[in-house]
Amino acid sequence: MNAPAAMDWSSANQQLLAAEFARLRALLDSSDAEDERMRGAELRAAMSAPPAIDTLAQLFELSDFERDLLLLVAGVEMDARLGPLCALANGQAGRPWATFGLAMSLLPSAHWDALVPSEPLRRWRLLEVDESSGLASGRVRMDERVLHYLAGLNHLDQRLQPLLSPLPPPGLMCRAHAAVSAHACSHLQRDGARPRTILLAGDDPQGQQDVAADIARRLGVAVYCLRAVDIPATAHEQAALATLWQREAVLLGSALLIELRDDESKTLERFVERLGGLLIIASRAPIALDGEAFIVERPDVPEQRRLWREALGQRGDELAPSLDSLAGQYRLGARRIASIAARLGAELDLAELHRACRADAPSMSELAQRIEARADWDDLVLPEAQRRILQQIAVHTHHRLTVHHDWGFAEKSSRGLGIATLFWGDSGTGKTLAAEVLANTLGLVLYRIDLSAVVSKYIGETEKNLRRVFDSAEELGAILLFDEADALFGKRSEVKDSHDRYANIEVSYLLQRMESYRGLAILTTNHKAALDSAFARRLRFVVHFPFPDQVQREALWHGVFPAATPLEPLDYRKLANLSVPGGTIRNIALGAAFLAAEGGTAVGMRHLLRAAHIEAGKRDKPISDAETRGWV
């Protein structure tokens, strides 16, 4: 017989299947199958890679009988001539399909245990038997995914497509993550045939995906991602999913990455016990599972600076002096940096980069309120000592990268790198205004934390909310303003019950996050003495906002009205006799402006007197005649 002409693998695979089906037809009608067997051998020898049926038999360690049984069942679906022959052999025209009894009587080297549930054909759901007619007489069907594989089509099972997503090869990676993937591969190759599980813990989920993809690339396999929340809860469904995946892992040559978030570890543990092959589990906190564990955190500030320069290419060299602010302000992973740089292209400036970094960050709207920072230093009326401290806060925030990393302070200790600051003083003395000035000066976004949304009556929930606040704020590069902070950060109580114990844990968690927070966190309180002493030790700056004296109040009155406000002649010295802080002065000025607008006149002393009494009524603190003498 002439050797087959050279052809592509797909066409050769189809021809080999045709030859195999012809061999089975010959067996069914008691003809000589030797010619077709020889034809198959010649086709196989000429192929550039083994045919699908041979690869399948090797991957699942099938016997010759099991291999032929697969071909017989597939042939009924793919070769119209095989079905009638099976019906004839079954002795029933209405049963044109393969049965186990037919295979036992027809195929060489037959063995009864081929269809035992623990053996490959049924264990990996390559074949399924309709047992309603008995194991020997029931119709044997082939799973559609396996049928496609034999035909040369190797794609993810459609039942898994809603659950699994392929991970692309990694792009820009930080050096620490590349080192993790190299170490993990060394561990996997050293272990050989042992069960292989890699555990990745840390706060960079995209970085964990890149590490998983890089491990797969180094090992020459694909990798799919499954969210732990999508793992079914019941044992039966878990077993079915595990079987489907393990079959796919073999057919596709793929690893599995499971992404774990929050309280999904119990479901995960049961599911993982059913899995084999290369498994990578990514979580925020370390989990108690057997495997080789690695930490995958977002890159530190110097590494972020390097990633920005690499991602921006030539433009990165041009912007190099300004990239410190990007690296120091936002806590971004390598993939995020690469995405922003690619999206903006070559025509970009530093302001566009800042906007892009903020635009992609997670929302804090549920737990915090964004404050539009418009105030500047001229709006602050404070003693010179307090102004100097505020200016130092701005200096520390602006030069964090230089001092902490370039000059090595971060290497000596990771504690105390955050700029935790306390503003204390009576209400209305300018604490929030000072935070606005700092945000405006530094070009940062400012968020006021809604403590009523953060503090939860449910045990452990407050800690989760605090983590969300800090994590989101680090990505935004935000200044955090915890208003009236003593409500959450007051003196820790003695432990009397489980709620006291968890409340203390939450305060301890807050202290730890305040120390490690890379940005500026400002706490405001009216009562400095109410704060926990352990918390106070972790503050880098403490700024007292005193009640304004007569001179300061006069300056506040001079600056309270916008330039466009029509004013009658005002006696600022007499206005300063009113002993109220700056916040109250702003409220009185605003109230007077509305009174004047209603009357169609400029703002005058009479409007201010009336507004002052209205404001005093809100505070249930009447104004003395001496304070407003001579106003009208």
N, C-alpha and C positions, 0 to 999 in steps of 0.2 A: 504494500500500500504506500502510495506516495506521501512524503512528509507534508504536513499542512503549511500553507504559505504564511509568512509573518503577518501578524495582525495585532491590533491593540488588545490590552488585557480584557476589556469589557466584552468585546466580540468573541475572544477566545473562551472566556468564561461561559458565555451563552452556548457556544458550540460544544463545550465539554458537558454542560448540563444536558444538551440534546442527546449526546452520545450515551450518557448515563441513563437517561430515560429510555433510550432504545434498548439498552442492555436489560432493563427491568421489563420492558414489553416482551423481549425474547424469553425471559424467565417465565412470564405469565402465560405465554402461549406455547410453552415447552419447546421453543426453538433453541438453536445454538447461539449463545450470547458471547462467544469468544471473539468474533470479529468486532463487535461493539466495544468489548473490553480493551482490545488492542487499539482501536480507534481512540478511545479515551486516554490510553497511555501515551500515544503519540501527541495528542493535543496538549496533554499536561507537560510533556517534556519540552514542547515548543513555547510554552507561556513564559512571559517575563517575570511573573510572580505566581505563587501557588493559587489554584482556583479557590473560590469562596468555600466550597464544601470541604475541601481539604483543610483549609485554615480553621474552619469551624470545628471540624473533628479534632484537630490538634489542640485548639484552645480549651475545649471542654472535655478532652481526653475520652473521646468516643471510641467504642469498639467498631470493627468492620460491620457487624450486624446493625449497631445503632446508626452508623453512617448510612447504610443502605435503607434503613427504615425512614430516616429523614428524607432521603431522596425519593422514596416511594410516595410518602405523604405530599412532598412538594410537587412531584410529577402529576398527581391527580389534579392539582391546581393549575399547573403550567402546561401540561401536555394533554390535549383533548382525547387522545387515543388511549391513555392509561385508565381513565375512569371506567369505560365500558368493559375493559379487560378485568378490572378488579371486581366489577359486578358479576361477570361471568364466573370468576374464580370463587366468589362468595356464594354463588348459586342463587342469587336474587338480583333480578334486573333493576330493582328499585334501590339498590345499595351500591352505587358506583364510587366507592371510596375505599381507602385502606383500613384494615383492622389489624389488631395485634395477632389474632389467630391466623390471618392470611399471611402476615409477615413471617410468623413462626414456621409455616408450612412451605413458604416460597424461598426465603432468603437463606444463603449459606451462613454457617456459624451462628445460628440463632440461639439465644439464651433468654430464659424466662424473666430474669431480674432486670431486663432492659427498661421495663416500665414501672419499676419500684419507685415510689415517690422520692426516695433519697438518692437515686441515681441521676446522672446528668440530664437525660432527656426531660424528665419531669421536674427535677430540682430547679433547673434553670428555665423552666417553662418553654423549652424548645418545642415540645409537643404536649398536647392535652388530649385526654381520652374521655369520651362520653360514656360513663360507666353505667348509665341507665339500662343498657343492653348487656352488661357484663364486660369485664376487662378484655376478654378475648374477642367478643363480637361488637363491641362499641366502636363508633367511628373515631379514628385518630385524626386530629386536626393539628395544623402547624400555625403557630403564632405569626401574625402578619409581619411583624418586625423581622423574624427569622427568615421568612419567605423572601422579603426584600433583600436581606443580606446575601442569601444564596444567589439572587439575581444580580448581585454586584452593586446594590444600593445600600450604603452604610450611613444612615442618618439616625439621630437621636429618636428613640421611641416616642411617638406622638403623645402617649399618656404621660410622659415625663416633661414634655415641653413647657407646660404651664408652671412647672415647679423649678426647673433648672435653667440656668442661663450660662452660656459659654463665656469664659473670661478671655479677653484678648491678650496678646503678649504685652508685657510691661513696656512702658515708654521710659520717661525720665524717672530714675530711681535715686533715692538718697543712698549714700554709701553704707550706712548701718543696715538698711534693709537688704541690700545686695549681699552683705556679709552674712546675714541671717539665712538667706536662701542657699548660699554656698555651704554654710555649716550644716544646714538641714539635709542637703543632698549628700554630703559626706556621711552623715549619720545613716541615711537611707541605704546608701551603697554598701556601707559597712555591715548593716543588718542583714543584707541579702534577702532570704525568703521569709524572714520573720514578719509578723504583723507590723504594719507601718502606719503610725499615726504621728502627725506633727501638730503641736498645740501652739497657737499664736495668740498672745494676749497683749492688749494695749489700746490706745485711744485713736488709732489711725486705721479705720476700717478699709479705706481705699488702699492704704499702704499694705495692709494684710492681704488684700486681693492681689496686689502687685507681687508680693513675696510668693504667694501661692502660684501665680502664673509663671514667675521666674523659676521656681522649683520644677514645675511641669516642663518648662522649656529646656532646662538643663538635663532633664531625664528623658526628653523626647516624647512626651505624652501630652494630651490635651487636659483641660481641667474645667469642670462645671461647678457652678455655685448653687447651693441650696440654702434657703433661709430656715433656721430652726423652727421658726413660727409656723412654717408650712408642713412640718412633719406631723403626720396624723397622730392622734392620741391613743387609739385602740391598738392592741397587740396585733390583731389580724391585719389591719391596714398597714401597720409598720412593717410586718413581715412581707406583705406584698410589695411595698415600695422598696424595701431592702433587696428583694430578689430581682426586681426589675432593674434597679441601679447596678447591682453586681454583674448582671448580664451585660448591661451597657458598658460598664467599665472594661469588661473583657473585649466586647465587640469593637468598641471605639478606641481602646487603649487610653483610658482616661482616669484622672484622679478626681476626687470630690472634695470641694471646699464647703464646709457647713458654717454659716455665719450665725453666731449665737448672740442674742441680746437679752439682757435683763434676766427674767426668771424662767428660762426655758431648759435649764440643765437637766432636770429630771426626765423629761421627755427625750432629750438628746441621749442621755446615758443608756436608756433602754434600746434606742434605735442603733446606737453605735455598736452595741454588743452583737448585732446581726450582720454587721458589715465586714467586708474584707477589702483587700487592695489598698492603694494609697489613699489615705484620708487625712485631710487638713481641717482643723477646727479653729475658727477665729472667734475670739470673745474679747470683751473689754477687760474683765478681771480674770486672773488665772482660774482654771477649773480643775476639779479633782478627777482627772481621767488619766489612764496610762498613756504615755507618749513622751516624745522629746519636746520640751517646752522652750519657747523663745518669746522675747518681748519685742513688739513692733509698735513703737510710739511715733508720733509725728516728729519730724526732724527738728533738731535744736536750731537756735538762731543762726550760728555760723553756717550750718549746713543749708538752711533756707536761703541764706544770702548766696551761697554757691549755686544752688538750684535755680534761683532767679537769673543769675548771670548766664548759666548754661542754657536755660530755656529762652532767654531773650536774645541770645547770640550776640551779634555786633552791637545791637542796641543796648544790650546789657552792659557792655563795656562803657558805652557813653553815659548810661544812667548809674554806673557803679557807685558814685558818691551818695546817691539818693536811695540806693537799695537797702541801706541800713534801716531806714524807717519802715520799709515793707517787711523786712525780715523780723524786726523787733516788735512791730505792731500787731501783725497777724500770725496766727499759728496754723499754717497750711501744710498739707501733705504735698509730696512731689507731683502726684497726678493733678491736683488742683492747680498748682503753679504752672504746669505744662499746659493745661487747658486754657487758663487765662492768657498766657503768652501767645498761644496759637490763635485764640479768638480775636485778640486785639491786633495782631499782625505787627508789621514794622513801624507803622505810623501811630505811635503811642507816646504818651507822656506820663509823668508820675501821677498826676491827678486822675487820669483814666485808669491807671493800675489800682489806685486806692478805691475808686468807685467799683471796679470789677471785683476786687477782693470782698467788699462789703455786700455786693449784689448776690454773690453765691452763698453767703453765709446763712445758717439756719435762723429762723425767726425767733425772737424773744418776746413776741407780743403777748403770749399767754401769761408770762410771769413778770414782765417788766414793761415800762412805758418809756418810749424814746423822748428825750427832751431836745428840742432844737436849740443848739447853743449859739446865741447871737451876742451875748455880753462880752465886753472886753475889759481891759484893765482900768480904763477910765470910769467904768460903771461901778467899780468896787470902792467903797469908802471904808477903809480899815486903817488901824495904826500901822506905822511903817514896819514894825517887827513882824506882824502877821503877813504883810505883803511880801516881805523877804522870804518867809517860809514857803508861801505859795509859789514864788518864783523858783525856789529850790526844788519843789515837787516837780515843776515843769522841766527843770534841768535833769533831774534823776530819770524822769520818763523818757526824755529825748535821747539821753546818752547811755541807755541800758546796755545796748550791744557792745559799745566800746569798753565800758568798765567791767561788766559781768563776764564777757567772753573774750574780747581782744586782749584785755589786761588780766584775765585769768581768775577773777574773783569767783566765777561760777564753778570752776574746777575745785576750788578749796572747799566749797560747801554749796549744796543745792537749796539749803534753807535760807529764808529771808530774802530771796530774789524778787519777790513781789513788792509792790509799793503800796502797802496797806496804810491808810491815812485816816485819822479821826478828826472830824470837825465837830466841836462842841460849843454850845452856847444857846441862849434863849431863842425861841422861835422868831423868825423874821430878821435875824441879825446878819444874814448874807451867806449862809452855808451853801444852799443850793446855787445861788448866784456865783459863788466862787468856783463851784464845780463846772458851771457853764463856761466861765472864763478860762479855766484850764483846758476844757474840751476844745474850745474855739482856738486857743493858742496852739495847741498840739495837733489840731486837725483830726481829732478823734470823735467818734460818736459817743453820746452820753445816754445811759439808761438808768432810770430810777426803778429800783426793785420794789415790786408790790409784795410786801411781807405777808399780807393776808392771803395771797395766792401761793406763796412759798411754804408757809407754815401749815402743816396738815395735822389733823387729829389722829390720823392713821399712823401706826408705828412704822417707822422707816421711810415714809413718804416724803418727809421734809428733806431728808438727805438726798433722795432722788431728785427733788426739785432744785436743790442747791447745785447738784452736779450738772443739771441741764443748764442752769444759769451760767455757771463758770465755763462750761464747755462751749456754749454758744458765744459767750463774751470773748473768749480767746480767739475764736475764728473771726469775730467781727473787729477785734482790736479795740473793744469798747472800754470806756470808763464806767465802772459800776458805782452807783450811788445807792447805798442802803440807808434810806431815810428812816429816822426814828429807830436806829438800829438796836437800842437797848431792849426793844420788844422781843427781839430774837436772840441777841447776844448778851443778855443780862447775866447776873451771877448764876452759876450752875448750882442746881439744888442738891440737897442730900438725897441719896437714893432711898425712896420709900416704897416704890412699886416699879413695875416694868416700864411704865410710861416715863418715870423720872430717869430710869437707866437709859432709855432710848433718846430722851431729850438731851442728856449729857453726851451721848455718842454723836448726836447731830451737831452739837456745839464743837466737839473735838474735830469732827470732819470739817466743819467750817474753818477752824483754826488752821488745819493742815492745808486746805485749799487756798486760804488767804496767803499763806507763806509761799506756796508754789505758783500762785497766779502771776502770769507774766505781765499783766497790765496794772493799771491804777484802780484800786478799789477804795472808795471813800465811804466812810461810815459817819452818819450824823446823829447826834443825840443832844437832848437838852440837859442831860444829867450825866456828866462824866463819871461820877462816883458809882453809877449803877453798873458799869461795865465790869466784866470778869477780869481779875488781875492777870490771869494767864493770857487772856486775849490782849490786854493792854501791852504786855511785853513784846508782842509780835508786831506792833505798829511801828512803822518807820518815821512817820510824822504825826504830830498832834498839834492841831491849830485851834486856839481859843478865839471865838468870835464874841468880843465883848459887847455889852449894850452900848450903843453910840452915845458919846457925850454931846454937849451943846454944839461944839464946833463941827463935829461929824454929822450931826443931824442937819445943820444948816447946809453942809455940802450935799447931803442926800436930797434935800429939798431943791437945791439948785439943779441937780441932775435928773430929777424924776420925770420932768415933762419932755416929751419929744419936741424936736425943733418945729414941727408943723402945728403944734397946739397953740391956738390963740390965747394970750394971757393978758389980763389986766395987770397993772403994777402990783407986785406982791412984796410983802415985807418978810423976807426969808429969815431975818433975825428973830422976829416974833413967832414965825412958824416953828422955829427950832426950839421954842420953849415947851412945845408939846413933847412929853417924854414917851416916845414910842420908837420901836426899832424900824429899820429900813423897809421890812416887808409891810408893816402897817402904813408907813408913809406912802408906799406905792399904791396900796388899796385906797387910801384917802384921795390921792391924786386922781386915780381912775374914777372913783365915785364922783368927785367934783367935776370931772370932765363930762360925765353923762348929764349931771345937773345943768351944766352950762349949755350943753348941746340941746337939751330940752327947752331951755329958755331962749335959745338963739343968741347967746352972748359969749364973750370970752370968759375964760376961767378967772374967777376973782376970789378974794378972801372970804366972801360970804358963802360961796359954793364950798370952799374948803372947810369952813366952820361946820356947815350942815353935814358934809360927808364925814367929818371927824366924829360927830355925835352918832351918826349911823354906825360907823365902824366900832365905836365904844359900846354901843348897844349889843353888837354881836358878841363882844367879849365880856359883856356884863360887868364892865369896869368903867364907870362914869368918868368924864373928864372934869378936872377941877377948873374953876373960873380963872385961877392964876395962870394956867397953861395956855388959855386962849384969850387972855385979856388983851384988848387992842386989835383983835383980828378984824372987827367991823366997827 
